């Protein structure tokens, strides 16, 4: 079955660029994701990491006390 697909793909002109484009998109996505996480504020990460351990009242108090 694979030889039928491969034969059809060989007849399409310019198709060899698509694997390169998909690899670049994949690579760029993870570079941007890494840059975003590296520059994220540590205070915000600490706040988000404590959410599962807080009760609903404490969360409401924190939201209301922020400017």
Predicted model as a PDB file, atoms N, CA, C, CB and O in Angstrom, pLDDT in the B-factor column:
MODEL        1                                                                  
ATOM      1  N   UNK A   1       0.813  -1.190   0.000  1.00 56.00           N  
ATOM      2  CA  UNK A   1       0.000   0.000   0.000  1.00 56.00           C  
ATOM      3  C   UNK A   1       0.858   1.256   0.000  1.00 56.00           C  
ATOM      4  CB  UNK A   1      -0.926  -0.003   1.190  1.00 56.00           C  
ATOM      5  O   UNK A   1       0.487   2.253  -0.619  1.00 56.00           O  
ATOM      6  N   UNK A   2       1.989   1.226   0.676  1.00 66.00           N  
ATOM      7  CA  UNK A   2       2.848   2.400   0.754  1.00 66.00           C  
ATOM      8  C   UNK A   2       3.404   2.783  -0.615  1.00 66.00           C  
ATOM      9  CB  UNK A   2       3.989   2.148   1.728  1.00 66.00           C  
ATOM     10  O   UNK A   2       3.616   3.965  -0.888  1.00 66.00           O  
ATOM     11  N   UNK A   3       3.642   1.790  -1.482  1.00 68.00           N  
ATOM     12  CA  UNK A   3       4.198   2.140  -2.785  1.00 68.00           C  
ATOM     13  C   UNK A   3       3.192   2.904  -3.642  1.00 68.00           C  
ATOM     14  CB  UNK A   3       4.653   0.883  -3.515  1.00 68.00           C  
ATOM     15  O   UNK A   3       3.592   3.667  -4.522  1.00 68.00           O  
ATOM     16  N   UNK A   4       1.892   2.715  -3.403  1.00 69.00           N  
ATOM     17  CA  UNK A   4       0.892   3.481  -4.142  1.00 69.00           C  
ATOM     18  C   UNK A   4       0.917   4.951  -3.703  1.00 69.00           C  
ATOM     19  CB  UNK A   4      -0.520   2.875  -3.931  1.00 69.00           C  
ATOM     20  O   UNK A   4       0.807   5.857  -4.530  1.00 69.00           O  
ATOM     21  N   UNK A   5       1.060   5.170  -2.416  1.00 69.00           N  
ATOM     22  CA  UNK A   5       1.122   6.535  -1.900  1.00 69.00           C  
ATOM     23  C   UNK A   5       2.415   7.206  -2.342  1.00 69.00           C  
ATOM     24  CB  UNK A   5       1.011   6.542  -0.364  1.00 69.00           C  
ATOM     25  O   UNK A   5       2.405   8.361  -2.769  1.00 69.00           O  
ATOM     26  N   UNK A   6       3.519   6.490  -2.242  1.00 69.00           N  
ATOM     27  CA  UNK A   6       4.815   7.040  -2.619  1.00 69.00           C  
ATOM     28  C   UNK A   6       4.839   7.395  -4.100  1.00 69.00           C  
ATOM     29  CB  UNK A   6       5.934   6.048  -2.294  1.00 69.00           C  
ATOM     30  O   UNK A   6       5.382   8.431  -4.485  1.00 69.00           O  
ATOM     31  N   UNK A   7       4.261   6.553  -4.915  1.00 74.00           N  
ATOM     32  CA  UNK A   7       4.230   6.822  -6.361  1.00 74.00           C  
ATOM     33  C   UNK A   7       3.408   8.073  -6.656  1.00 74.00           C  
ATOM     34  CB  UNK A   7       3.649   5.611  -7.129  1.00 74.00           C  
ATOM     35  O   UNK A   7       3.796   8.878  -7.503  1.00 74.00           O  
ATOM     36  N   UNK A   8       2.289   8.247  -5.979  1.00 75.00           N  
ATOM     37  CA  UNK A   8       1.471   9.442  -6.196  1.00 75.00           C  
ATOM     38  C   UNK A   8       2.181  10.701  -5.712  1.00 75.00           C  
ATOM     39  CB  UNK A   8       0.125   9.299  -5.487  1.00 75.00           C  
ATOM     40  O   UNK A   8       2.063  11.760  -6.329  1.00 75.00           O  
ATOM     41  N   UNK A   9       2.911  10.590  -4.619  1.00 73.00           N  
ATOM     42  CA  UNK A   9       3.619  11.749  -4.100  1.00 73.00           C  
ATOM     43  C   UNK A   9       4.767  12.161  -5.011  1.00 73.00           C  
ATOM     44  CB  UNK A   9       4.141  11.461  -2.708  1.00 73.00           C  
ATOM     45  O   UNK A   9       5.077  13.348  -5.109  1.00 73.00           O  
ATOM     46  N   UNK A  10       5.396  11.211  -5.673  1.00 75.00           N  
ATOM     47  CA  UNK A  10       6.508  11.530  -6.567  1.00 75.00           C  
ATOM     48  C   UNK A  10       6.052  12.308  -7.789  1.00 75.00           C  
ATOM     49  CB  UNK A  10       7.208  10.261  -7.002  1.00 75.00           C  
ATOM     50  O   UNK A  10       6.840  13.044  -8.382  1.00 75.00           O  
ATOM     51  N   UNK A  11       4.817  12.158  -8.166  1.00 78.00           N  
ATOM     52  CA  UNK A  11       4.332  12.835  -9.364  1.00 78.00           C  
ATOM     53  C   UNK A  11       3.954  14.289  -9.110  1.00 78.00           C  
ATOM     54  CB  UNK A  11       3.144  12.099  -9.920  1.00 78.00           C  
ATOM     55  O   UNK A  11       3.768  15.045 -10.064  1.00 78.00           O  
ATOM     56  N   UNK A  12       3.837  14.701  -7.851  1.00 78.00           N  
ATOM     57  CA  UNK A  12       3.474  16.074  -7.524  1.00 78.00           C  
ATOM     58  C   UNK A  12       4.745  16.917  -7.512  1.00 78.00           C  
ATOM     59  CB  UNK A  12       2.732  16.154  -6.150  1.00 78.00           C  
ATOM     60  O   UNK A  12       5.690  16.613  -6.783  1.00 78.00           O  
ATOM     61  N   UNK A  13       4.765  17.962  -8.309  1.00 82.00           N  
ATOM     62  CA  UNK A  13       5.959  18.803  -8.362  1.00 82.00           C  
ATOM     63  C   UNK A  13       5.975  19.763  -7.176  1.00 82.00           C  
ATOM     64  CB  UNK A  13       6.017  19.587  -9.692  1.00 82.00           C  
ATOM     65  O   UNK A  13       4.940  20.317  -6.806  1.00 82.00           O  
ATOM     66  N   UNK A  14       7.142  19.955  -6.588  1.00 82.00           N  
ATOM     67  CA  UNK A  14       7.310  20.875  -5.482  1.00 82.00           C  
ATOM     68  C   UNK A  14       6.892  20.336  -4.131  1.00 82.00           C  
ATOM     69  CB  UNK A  14       6.559  22.091  -5.756  1.00 82.00           C  
ATOM     70  O   UNK A  14       6.817  21.102  -3.171  1.00 82.00           O  
ATOM     71  N   UNK A  15       6.619  19.055  -4.020  1.00 81.00           N  
ATOM     72  CA  UNK A  15       6.151  18.502  -2.746  1.00 81.00           C  
ATOM     73  C   UNK A  15       7.294  18.301  -1.749  1.00 81.00           C  
ATOM     74  CB  UNK A  15       5.439  17.175  -2.984  1.00 81.00           C  
ATOM     75  O   UNK A  15       7.038  18.129  -0.558  1.00 81.00           O  
ATOM     76  N   UNK A  16       8.511  18.319  -2.195  1.00 83.00           N  
ATOM     77  CA  UNK A  16       9.635  18.070  -1.286  1.00 83.00           C  
ATOM     78  C   UNK A  16       9.840  19.198  -0.277  1.00 83.00           C  
ATOM     79  CB  UNK A  16      10.906  17.871  -2.084  1.00 83.00           C  
ATOM     80  O   UNK A  16      10.573  19.014   0.694  1.00 83.00           O  
ATOM     81  N   UNK A  17       9.225  20.337  -0.475  1.00 89.00           N  
ATOM     82  CA  UNK A  17       9.373  21.466   0.449  1.00 89.00           C  
ATOM     83  C   UNK A  17       8.493  21.301   1.695  1.00 89.00           C  
ATOM     84  CB  UNK A  17       9.025  22.778  -0.265  1.00 89.00           C  
ATOM     85  O   UNK A  17       8.810  21.873   2.738  1.00 89.00           O  
ATOM     86  N   UNK A  18       7.414  20.547   1.616  1.00 88.00           N  
ATOM     87  CA  UNK A  18       6.480  20.410   2.739  1.00 88.00           C  
ATOM     88  C   UNK A  18       7.084  19.764   3.985  1.00 88.00           C  
ATOM     89  CB  UNK A  18       5.300  19.609   2.303  1.00 88.00           C  
ATOM     90  O   UNK A  18       6.798  20.231   5.087  1.00 88.00           O  
ATOM     91  N   UNK A  19       7.897  18.722   3.873  1.00 88.00           N  
ATOM     92  CA  UNK A  19       8.525  18.207   5.105  1.00 88.00           C  
ATOM     93  C   UNK A  19       9.472  19.219   5.755  1.00 88.00           C  
ATOM     94  CB  UNK A  19       9.292  16.926   4.798  1.00 88.00           C  
ATOM     95  O   UNK A  19       9.578  19.268   6.980  1.00 88.00           O  
ATOM     96  N   UNK A  20      10.145  20.010   4.957  1.00 93.00           N  
ATOM     97  CA  UNK A  20      11.046  21.027   5.498  1.00 93.00           C  
ATOM     98  C   UNK A  20      10.248  22.107   6.223  1.00 93.00           C  
ATOM     99  CB  UNK A  20      11.901  21.654   4.374  1.00 93.00           C  
ATOM    100  O   UNK A  20      10.623  22.532   7.316  1.00 93.00           O  
ATOM    101  N   UNK A  21       9.158  22.545   5.619  1.00 95.00           N  
ATOM    102  CA  UNK A  21       8.310  23.568   6.240  1.00 95.00           C  
ATOM    103  C   UNK A  21       7.711  23.049   7.548  1.00 95.00           C  
ATOM    104  CB  UNK A  21       7.186  24.001   5.273  1.00 95.00           C  
ATOM    105  O   UNK A  21       7.674  23.779   8.538  1.00 95.00           O  
ATOM    106  N   UNK A  22       7.249  21.817   7.563  1.00 95.00           N  
ATOM    107  CA  UNK A  22       6.655  21.270   8.786  1.00 95.00           C  
ATOM    108  C   UNK A  22       7.697  21.120   9.889  1.00 95.00           C  
ATOM    109  CB  UNK A  22       6.000  19.916   8.501  1.00 95.00           C  
ATOM    110  O   UNK A  22       7.380  21.332  11.060  1.00 95.00           O  
ATOM    111  N   UNK A  23       8.924  20.763   9.547  1.00 96.00           N  
ATOM    112  CA  UNK A  23       9.989  20.673  10.540  1.00 96.00           C  
ATOM    113  C   UNK A  23      10.316  22.051  11.109  1.00 96.00           C  
ATOM    114  CB  UNK A  23      11.246  20.041   9.924  1.00 96.00           C  
ATOM    115  O   UNK A  23      10.529  22.187  12.314  1.00 96.00           O  
ATOM    116  N   UNK A  24      10.356  23.070  10.258  1.00 97.00           N  
ATOM    117  CA  UNK A  24      10.624  24.429  10.728  1.00 97.00           C  
ATOM    118  C   UNK A  24       9.522  24.938  11.647  1.00 97.00           C  
ATOM    119  CB  UNK A  24      10.783  25.371   9.546  1.00 97.00           C  
ATOM    120  O   UNK A  24       9.805  25.569  12.665  1.00 97.00           O  
ATOM    121  N   UNK A  25       8.274  24.668  11.299  1.00 98.00           N  
ATOM    122  CA  UNK A  25       7.158  25.082  12.156  1.00 98.00           C  
ATOM    123  C   UNK A  25       7.241  24.374  13.502  1.00 98.00           C  
ATOM    124  CB  UNK A  25       5.800  24.784  11.474  1.00 98.00           C  
ATOM    125  O   UNK A  25       7.057  25.003  14.544  1.00 98.00           O  
ATOM    126  N   UNK A  26       7.512  23.087  13.492  1.00 97.00           N  
ATOM    127  CA  UNK A  26       7.642  22.310  14.721  1.00 97.00           C  
ATOM    128  C   UNK A  26       8.769  22.851  15.591  1.00 97.00           C  
ATOM    129  CB  UNK A  26       7.888  20.835  14.397  1.00 97.00           C  
ATOM    130  O   UNK A  26       8.593  23.027  16.796  1.00 97.00           O  
ATOM    131  N   UNK A  27       9.924  23.114  14.988  1.00 97.00           N  
ATOM    132  CA  UNK A  27      11.083  23.615  15.713  1.00 97.00           C  
ATOM    133  C   UNK A  27      10.820  25.020  16.271  1.00 97.00           C  
ATOM    134  CB  UNK A  27      12.315  23.628  14.797  1.00 97.00           C  
ATOM    135  O   UNK A  27      11.127  25.289  17.432  1.00 97.00           O  
ATOM    136  N   UNK A  28      10.265  25.897  15.468  1.00 98.00           N  
ATOM    137  CA  UNK A  28       9.980  27.262  15.902  1.00 98.00           C  
ATOM    138  C   UNK A  28       8.958  27.299  17.036  1.00 98.00           C  
ATOM    139  CB  UNK A  28       9.478  28.087  14.728  1.00 98.00           C  
ATOM    140  O   UNK A  28       9.070  28.123  17.944  1.00 98.00           O  
ATOM    141  N   UNK A  29       7.974  26.422  16.990  1.00 98.00           N  
ATOM    142  CA  UNK A  29       6.981  26.357  18.061  1.00 98.00           C  
ATOM    143  C   UNK A  29       7.649  26.089  19.405  1.00 98.00           C  
ATOM    144  CB  UNK A  29       5.940  25.270  17.761  1.00 98.00           C  
ATOM    145  O   UNK A  29       7.346  26.758  20.393  1.00 98.00           O  
ATOM    146  N   UNK A  30       8.551  25.121  19.449  1.00 97.00           N  
ATOM    147  CA  UNK A  30       9.196  24.779  20.708  1.00 97.00           C  
ATOM    148  C   UNK A  30      10.229  25.819  21.130  1.00 97.00           C  
ATOM    149  CB  UNK A  30       9.850  23.423  20.600  1.00 97.00           C  
ATOM    150  O   UNK A  30      10.453  25.996  22.327  1.00 97.00           O  
ATOM    151  N   UNK A  31      10.855  26.501  20.201  1.00 97.00           N  
ATOM    152  CA  UNK A  31      11.771  27.589  20.561  1.00 97.00           C  
ATOM    153  C   UNK A  31      10.984  28.729  21.194  1.00 97.00           C  
ATOM    154  CB  UNK A  31      12.554  28.093  19.314  1.00 97.00           C  
ATOM    155  O   UNK A  31      11.404  29.281  22.212  1.00 97.00           O  
ATOM    156  N   UNK A  32       9.849  29.088  20.603  1.00 97.00           N  
ATOM    157  CA  UNK A  32       9.014  30.147  21.157  1.00 97.00           C  
ATOM    158  C   UNK A  32       8.445  29.730  22.510  1.00 97.00           C  
ATOM    159  CB  UNK A  32       7.878  30.501  20.186  1.00 97.00           C  
ATOM    160  O   UNK A  32       8.399  30.543  23.433  1.00 97.00           O  
ATOM    161  N   UNK A  33       8.019  28.498  22.640  1.00 95.00           N  
ATOM    162  CA  UNK A  33       7.507  28.001  23.914  1.00 95.00           C  
ATOM    163  C   UNK A  33       8.582  28.045  24.996  1.00 95.00           C  
ATOM    164  CB  UNK A  33       6.982  26.573  23.755  1.00 95.00           C  
ATOM    165  O   UNK A  33       8.296  28.421  26.132  1.00 95.00           O  
ATOM    166  N   UNK A  34       9.796  27.672  24.665  1.00 95.00           N  
ATOM    167  CA  UNK A  34      10.896  27.732  25.617  1.00 95.00           C  
ATOM    168  C   UNK A  34      11.187  29.175  26.018  1.00 95.00           C  
ATOM    169  CB  UNK A  34      12.150  27.081  25.026  1.00 95.00           C  
ATOM    170  O   UNK A  34      11.384  29.457  27.200  1.00 95.00           O  
ATOM    171  N   UNK A  35      11.216  30.081  25.063  1.00 95.00           N  
ATOM    172  CA  UNK A  35      11.477  31.488  25.364  1.00 95.00           C  
ATOM    173  C   UNK A  35      10.378  32.068  26.251  1.00 95.00           C  
ATOM    174  CB  UNK A  35      11.593  32.302  24.065  1.00 95.00           C  
ATOM    175  O   UNK A  35      10.661  32.851  27.159  1.00 95.00           O  
ATOM    176  N   UNK A  36       9.146  31.693  25.997  1.00 91.00           N  
ATOM    177  CA  UNK A  36       8.028  32.183  26.810  1.00 91.00           C  
ATOM    178  C   UNK A  36       8.140  31.686  28.249  1.00 91.00           C  
ATOM    179  CB  UNK A  36       6.687  31.739  26.202  1.00 91.00           C  
ATOM    180  O   UNK A  36       7.946  32.462  29.185  1.00 91.00           O  
ATOM    181  N   UNK A  37       8.447  30.414  28.436  1.00 89.00           N  
ATOM    182  CA  UNK A  37       8.557  29.881  29.790  1.00 89.00           C  
ATOM    183  C   UNK A  37       9.798  30.410  30.499  1.00 89.00           C  
ATOM    184  CB  UNK A  37       8.587  28.358  29.756  1.00 89.00           C  
ATOM    185  O   UNK A  37       9.777  30.582  31.718  1.00 89.00           O  
ATOM    186  N   UNK A  38      10.857  30.668  29.779  1.00 90.00           N  
ATOM    187  CA  UNK A  38      12.080  31.178  30.396  1.00 90.00           C  
ATOM    188  C   UNK A  38      11.904  32.607  30.889  1.00 90.00           C  
ATOM    189  CB  UNK A  38      13.236  31.110  29.410  1.00 90.00           C  
ATOM    190  O   UNK A  38      12.502  32.991  31.895  1.00 90.00           O  
ATOM    191  N   UNK A  39      11.093  33.397  30.196  1.00 92.00           N  
ATOM    192  CA  UNK A  39      10.903  34.794  30.572  1.00 92.00           C  
ATOM    193  C   UNK A  39       9.679  35.006  31.462  1.00 92.00           C  
ATOM    194  CB  UNK A  39      10.778  35.643  29.332  1.00 92.00           C  
ATOM    195  O   UNK A  39       9.387  36.142  31.835  1.00 92.00           O  
ATOM    196  N   UNK A  40       8.967  33.954  31.806  1.00 88.00           N  
ATOM    197  CA  UNK A  40       7.784  34.075  32.652  1.00 88.00           C  
ATOM    198  C   UNK A  40       8.196  34.497  34.057  1.00 88.00           C  
ATOM    199  CB  UNK A  40       6.997  32.745  32.693  1.00 88.00           C  
ATOM    200  O   UNK A  40       9.234  34.060  34.552  1.00 88.00           O  
ATOM    201  N   UNK A  41       7.399  35.336  34.700  1.00 89.00           N  
ATOM    202  CA  UNK A  41       7.738  35.856  36.023  1.00 89.00           C  
ATOM    203  C   UNK A  41       7.670  34.753  37.081  1.00 89.00           C  
ATOM    204  CB  UNK A  41       6.796  37.009  36.399  1.00 89.00           C  
ATOM    205  O   UNK A  41       6.723  33.968  37.126  1.00 89.00           O  
ATOM    206  N   UNK A  42       8.691  34.717  37.923  1.00 87.00           N  
ATOM    207  CA  UNK A  42       8.750  33.688  38.963  1.00 87.00           C  
ATOM    208  C   UNK A  42       7.644  33.855  39.994  1.00 87.00           C  
ATOM    209  CB  UNK A  42      10.101  33.718  39.654  1.00 87.00           C  
ATOM    210  O   UNK A  42       7.166  32.870  40.556  1.00 87.00           O  
ATOM    211  N   UNK A  43       7.234  35.092  40.246  1.00 87.00           N  
ATOM    212  CA  UNK A  43       6.147  35.326  41.201  1.00 87.00           C  
ATOM    213  C   UNK A  43       4.846  34.700  40.698  1.00 87.00           C  
ATOM    214  CB  UNK A  43       5.953  36.840  41.441  1.00 87.00           C  
ATOM    215  O   UNK A  43       4.089  34.112  41.471  1.00 87.00           O  
ATOM    216  N   UNK A  44       4.602  34.831  39.419  1.00 86.00           N  
ATOM    217  CA  UNK A  44       3.386  34.260  38.832  1.00 86.00           C  
ATOM    218  C   UNK A  44       3.432  32.730  38.870  1.00 86.00           C  
ATOM    219  CB  UNK A  44       3.206  34.750  37.378  1.00 86.00           C  
ATOM    220  O   UNK A  44       2.415  32.086  39.129  1.00 86.00           O  
ATOM    221  N   UNK A  45       4.584  32.161  38.619  1.00 84.00           N  
ATOM    222  CA  UNK A  45       4.733  30.699  38.671  1.00 84.00           C  
ATOM    223  C   UNK A  45       4.488  30.208  40.095  1.00 84.00           C  
ATOM    224  CB  UNK A  45       6.147  30.267  38.184  1.00 84.00           C  
ATOM    225  O   UNK A  45       3.826  29.189  40.294  1.00 84.00           O  
ATOM    226  N   UNK A  46       5.016  30.925  41.083  1.00 85.00           N  
ATOM    227  CA  UNK A  46       4.799  30.550  42.478  1.00 85.00           C  
ATOM    228  C   UNK A  46       3.325  30.652  42.843  1.00 85.00           C  
ATOM    229  CB  UNK A  46       5.637  31.434  43.409  1.00 85.00           C  
ATOM    230  O   UNK A  46       2.780  29.781  43.520  1.00 85.00           O  
ATOM    231  N   UNK A  47       2.689  31.718  42.390  1.00 84.00           N  
ATOM    232  CA  UNK A  47       1.257  31.887  42.665  1.00 84.00           C  
ATOM    233  C   UNK A  47       0.439  30.759  42.035  1.00 84.00           C  
ATOM    234  CB  UNK A  47       0.768  33.251  42.141  1.00 84.00           C  
ATOM    235  O   UNK A  47      -0.454  30.205  42.676  1.00 84.00           O  
ATOM    236  N   UNK A  48       0.734  30.429  40.813  1.00 83.00           N  
ATOM    237  CA  UNK A  48      -0.016  29.362  40.143  1.00 83.00           C  
ATOM    238  C   UNK A  48       0.258  27.991  40.761  1.00 83.00           C  
ATOM    239  CB  UNK A  48       0.329  29.335  38.658  1.00 83.00           C  
ATOM    240  O   UNK A  48      -0.618  27.126  40.769  1.00 83.00           O  
ATOM    241  N   UNK A  49       1.461  27.794  41.273  1.00 84.00           N  
ATOM    242  CA  UNK A  49       1.780  26.487  41.857  1.00 84.00           C  
ATOM    243  C   UNK A  49       1.105  26.281  43.212  1.00 84.00           C  
ATOM    244  CB  UNK A  49       3.289  26.338  42.008  1.00 84.00           C  
ATOM    245  O   UNK A  49       0.969  25.142  43.658  1.00 84.00           O  
ATOM    246  N   UNK A  50       0.682  27.353  43.872  1.00 81.00           N  
ATOM    247  CA  UNK A  50       0.008  27.229  45.166  1.00 81.00           C  
ATOM    248  C   UNK A  50      -1.515  27.126  45.056  1.00 81.00           C  
ATOM    249  CB  UNK A  50       0.364  28.407  46.030  1.00 81.00           C  
ATOM    250  O   UNK A  50      -2.184  26.897  46.064  1.00 81.00           O  
ATOM    251  N   UNK A  51      -2.058  27.286  43.891  1.00 80.00           N  
ATOM    252  CA  UNK A  51      -3.511  27.247  43.711  1.00 80.00           C  
ATOM    253  C   UNK A  51      -4.139  25.928  44.192  1.00 80.00           C  
ATOM    254  CB  UNK A  51      -3.847  27.464  42.246  1.00 80.00           C  
ATOM    255  O   UNK A  51      -5.174  25.976  44.857  1.00 80.00           O  
ATOM    256  N   UNK A  52      -3.573  24.775  43.893  1.00 78.00           N  
ATOM    257  CA  UNK A  52      -4.233  23.532  44.342  1.00 78.00           C  
ATOM    258  C   UNK A  52      -4.295  23.370  45.853  1.00 78.00           C  
ATOM    259  CB  UNK A  52      -3.523  22.347  43.761  1.00 78.00           C  
ATOM    260  O   UNK A  52      -5.119  22.603  46.351  1.00 78.00           O  
ATOM    261  N   UNK A  53      -3.448  24.069  46.595  1.00 78.00           N  
ATOM    262  CA  UNK A  53      -3.391  23.903  48.037  1.00 78.00           C  
ATOM    263  C   UNK A  53      -4.211  24.937  48.798  1.00 78.00           C  
ATOM    264  CB  UNK A  53      -1.974  23.964  48.489  1.00 78.00           C  
ATOM    265  O   UNK A  53      -4.315  24.857  50.022  1.00 78.00           O  
ATOM    266  N   UNK A  54      -4.786  25.891  48.105  1.00 73.00           N  
ATOM    267  CA  UNK A  54      -5.541  26.952  48.759  1.00 73.00           C  
ATOM    268  C   UNK A  54      -7.040  26.648  48.711  1.00 73.00           C  
ATOM    269  CB  UNK A  54      -5.245  28.310  48.096  1.00 73.00           C  
ATOM    270  O   UNK A  54      -7.538  26.001  47.790  1.00 73.00           O  
ATOM    271  N   UNK A  55      -7.732  27.137  49.728  1.00 73.00           N  
ATOM    272  CA  UNK A  55      -9.188  26.982  49.725  1.00 73.00           C  
ATOM    273  C   UNK A  55      -9.800  28.098  48.883  1.00 73.00           C  
ATOM    274  CB  UNK A  55      -9.762  27.003  51.179  1.00 73.00           C  
ATOM    275  O   UNK A  55      -9.106  29.041  48.502  1.00 73.00           O  
ATOM    276  N   UNK A  56     -11.072  27.995  48.599  1.00 69.00           N  
ATOM    277  CA  UNK A  56     -11.743  28.986  47.767  1.00 69.00           C  
ATOM    278  C   UNK A  56     -11.751  30.360  48.427  1.00 69.00           C  
ATOM    279  CB  UNK A  56     -13.168  28.544  47.470  1.00 69.00           C  
ATOM    280  O   UNK A  56     -11.623  31.371  47.736  1.00 69.00           O  
ATOM    281  N   UNK A  57     -11.899  30.419  49.749  1.00 66.00           N  
ATOM    282  CA  UNK A  57     -11.904  31.707  50.452  1.00 66.00           C  
ATOM    283  C   UNK A  57     -10.560  32.415  50.329  1.00 66.00           C  
ATOM    284  CB  UNK A  57     -12.250  31.504  51.929  1.00 66.00           C  
ATOM    285  O   UNK A  57     -10.513  33.630  50.133  1.00 66.00           O  
ATOM    286  N   UNK A  58      -9.483  31.672  50.440  1.00 65.00           N  
ATOM    287  CA  UNK A  58      -8.159  32.272  50.315  1.00 65.00           C  
ATOM    288  C   UNK A  58      -7.926  32.804  48.902  1.00 65.00           C  
ATOM    289  CB  UNK A  58      -7.077  31.253  50.678  1.00 65.00           C  
ATOM    290  O   UNK A  58      -7.310  33.856  48.729  1.00 65.00           O  
ATOM    291  N   UNK A  59      -8.407  32.095  47.911  1.00 62.00           N  
ATOM    292  CA  UNK A  59      -8.259  32.536  46.532  1.00 62.00           C  
ATOM    293  C   UNK A  59      -9.041  33.821  46.302  1.00 62.00           C  
ATOM    294  CB  UNK A  59      -8.726  31.443  45.561  1.00 62.00           C  
ATOM    295  O   UNK A  59      -8.546  34.747  45.660  1.00 62.00           O  
ATOM    296  N   UNK A  60     -10.268  33.878  46.830  1.00 65.00           N  
ATOM    297  CA  UNK A  60     -11.075  35.094  46.690  1.00 65.00           C  
ATOM    298  C   UNK A  60     -10.415  36.277  47.395  1.00 65.00           C  
ATOM    299  CB  UNK A  60     -12.485  34.868  47.254  1.00 65.00           C  
ATOM    300  O   UNK A  60     -10.423  37.394  46.878  1.00 65.00           O  
ATOM    301  N   UNK A  61      -9.847  36.031  48.572  1.00 65.00           N  
ATOM    302  CA  UNK A  61      -9.158  37.100  49.302  1.00 65.00           C  
ATOM    303  C   UNK A  61      -7.956  37.613  48.526  1.00 65.00           C  
ATOM    304  CB  UNK A  61      -8.716  36.608  50.679  1.00 65.00           C  
ATOM    305  O   UNK A  61      -7.720  38.820  48.481  1.00 65.00           O  
ATOM    306  N   UNK A  62      -7.197  36.717  47.917  1.00 64.00           N  
ATOM    307  CA  UNK A  62      -6.036  37.137  47.140  1.00 64.00           C  
ATOM    308  C   UNK A  62      -6.448  37.959  45.916  1.00 64.00           C  
ATOM    309  CB  UNK A  62      -5.226  35.918  46.703  1.00 64.00           C  
ATOM    310  O   UNK A  62      -5.793  38.945  45.577  1.00 64.00           O  
ATOM    311  N   UNK A  63      -7.523  37.554  45.264  1.00 66.00           N  
ATOM    312  CA  UNK A  63      -7.989  38.288  44.096  1.00 66.00           C  
ATOM    313  C   UNK A  63      -8.492  39.679  44.473  1.00 66.00           C  
ATOM    314  CB  UNK A  63      -9.090  37.510  43.391  1.00 66.00           C  
ATOM    315  O   UNK A  63      -8.253  40.641  43.743  1.00 66.00           O  
ATOM    316  N   UNK A  64      -9.179  39.792  45.595  1.00 66.00           N  
ATOM    317  CA  UNK A  64      -9.740  41.076  46.012  1.00 66.00           C  
ATOM    318  C   UNK A  64      -8.687  42.036  46.550  1.00 66.00           C  
ATOM    319  CB  UNK A  64     -10.797  40.856  47.059  1.00 66.00           C  
ATOM    320  O   UNK A  64      -8.878  43.249  46.473  1.00 66.00           O  
ATOM    321  N   UNK A  65      -7.595  41.537  47.086  1.00 63.00           N  
ATOM    322  CA  UNK A  65      -6.563  42.396  47.658  1.00 63.00           C  
ATOM    323  C   UNK A  65      -5.572  42.915  46.627  1.00 63.00           C  
ATOM    324  CB  UNK A  65      -5.824  41.653  48.724  1.00 63.00           C  
ATOM    325  O   UNK A  65      -4.799  43.826  46.926  1.00 63.00           O  
ATOM    326  N   UNK A  66      -5.576  42.367  45.440  1.00 59.00           N  
ATOM    327  CA  UNK A  66      -4.649  42.822  44.406  1.00 59.00           C  
ATOM    328  C   UNK A  66      -5.157  44.103  43.772  1.00 59.00           C  
ATOM    329  CB  UNK A  66      -4.453  41.740  43.334  1.00 59.00           C  
ATOM    330  O   UNK A  66      -6.363  44.281  43.598  1.00 59.00           O  
ATOM    331  N   UNK A  67      -4.228  45.008  43.422  1.00 53.00           N  
ATOM    332  CA  UNK A  67      -4.667  46.275  42.785  1.00 53.00           C  
ATOM    333  C   UNK A  67      -5.134  46.073  41.376  1.00 53.00           C  
ATOM    334  CB  UNK A  67      -3.550  47.291  42.789  1.00 53.00           C  
ATOM    335  O   UNK A  67      -5.530  47.032  40.713  1.00 53.00           O  
TER     336      UNK A  67                                                      
ENDMDL                                                                          
END                                                                             
